[in-house]
Amino acid sequence: WRRLGSLYDKPCFLADRAAPDPAAIDAPALHPLAGLHANAHLPIVLGALRRHGVTGEAHFERLGRRLFRTLNSAHAYATGGTSHAEVWGRPHAQA
């Protein structure tokens, strides 16, 4: 939807659909990814980054940066993956 909105300049495509709650983006969490299905949540964050690119809304950029910072610092494996069986586990733990 966001891509279509940016291609055709149609505001109706920029309506909130499954957009993350901006207030929750900066909320502290002990293990924000533990137990979440990686393949289901990565597209949501990529969509938020796309929305930032289209609308310039800074909180969606912060969401993307926070996810990738968390993945790189606490969930990355030597194999290049970030999850086990497509689910993020506890931070700083072997799968």
C-alpha positions as CSV (number, residue, x, y, z in Angstrom):
1,W,0.0,0.0,0.0
2,R,2.7,2.4,0.9
3,R,4.6,1.8,-2.3
4,L,1.4,2.4,-4.3
5,G,0.7,5.5,-2.4
6,S,4.2,6.9,-3.2
7,L,4.0,5.9,-6.8
8,Y,0.6,7.3,-7.5
9,D,0.4,10.1,-4.9
10,K,-2.8,8.8,-3.4
11,P,-3.2,9.6,0.3
12,C,-5.7,6.8,0.8
13,F,-2.8,4.3,0.5
14,L,-1.1,5.9,3.4
15,A,-3.9,5.2,5.9
16,D,-2.8,3.2,9.0
17,R,-3.3,-0.5,8.3
18,A,-1.0,-2.7,10.4
19,A,1.3,0.2,11.3
20,P,3.1,-0.3,14.6
21,D,2.0,1.9,17.5
22,P,4.4,4.9,17.6
23,A,4.2,5.0,21.4
24,A,5.4,1.4,21.6
25,I,8.5,1.9,19.4
26,D,10.6,3.5,22.1
27,A,9.1,1.6,25.0
28,P,11.7,-0.2,27.0
29,A,11.4,-4.0,27.0
30,L,13.6,-6.7,28.6
31,H,13.4,-9.1,25.7
32,P,11.4,-7.4,22.9
33,L,11.9,-10.1,20.4
34,A,11.9,-13.3,22.5
35,G,9.2,-15.7,21.2
36,L,8.2,-13.6,18.2
37,H,8.1,-15.3,14.7
38,A,10.9,-13.7,12.7
39,N,9.4,-14.1,9.3
40,A,6.1,-12.6,10.3
41,H,7.7,-9.5,12.0
42,L,10.5,-8.6,9.6
43,P,8.0,-7.5,6.8
44,I,6.2,-5.3,9.3
45,V,9.4,-3.5,10.2
46,L,10.5,-3.2,6.5
47,G,7.1,-1.7,5.8
48,A,7.6,0.8,8.6
49,L,11.0,1.8,7.0
50,R,9.2,2.1,3.7
51,R,6.6,4.4,5.3
52,H,9.4,6.5,6.7
53,G,10.9,6.8,3.3
54,V,7.5,7.9,1.9
55,T,6.2,10.1,4.6
56,G,9.3,11.1,6.6
57,E,7.7,10.0,9.9
58,A,10.8,9.7,12.2
59,H,9.3,7.2,14.6
60,F,9.1,4.6,11.9
61,E,12.8,5.1,11.2
62,R,13.5,4.6,14.9
63,L,11.6,1.4,14.9
64,G,13.8,0.0,12.1
65,R,17.0,1.1,13.7
66,R,16.0,-0.3,17.0
67,L,15.1,-3.7,15.5
68,F,18.4,-4.0,13.6
69,R,20.4,-2.8,16.5
70,T,18.8,-5.4,18.7
71,L,19.3,-8.2,16.1
72,N,22.9,-7.3,15.5
73,S,23.8,-7.0,19.2
74,A,21.8,-9.9,20.8
75,H,20.4,-12.3,18.2
76,A,22.9,-12.7,15.4
77,Y,24.6,-16.1,14.9
78,A,27.9,-16.9,13.2
79,T,25.8,-18.5,10.4
80,G,24.3,-15.2,9.5
81,G,20.8,-16.0,10.9
82,T,19.0,-14.3,13.7
83,S,16.4,-16.9,14.7
84,H,16.1,-20.6,15.4
85,A,13.2,-22.5,13.7
86,E,12.0,-19.0,12.6
87,V,11.5,-17.8,16.1
88,W,13.6,-15.3,18.0
89,G,14.9,-16.7,21.3
90,R,16.4,-15.1,24.4
91,P,19.0,-12.4,23.7
92,H,22.7,-13.5,23.9
93,A,21.8,-17.2,24.0
94,Q,22.7,-20.0,21.7
95,A,19.9,-21.5,19.7
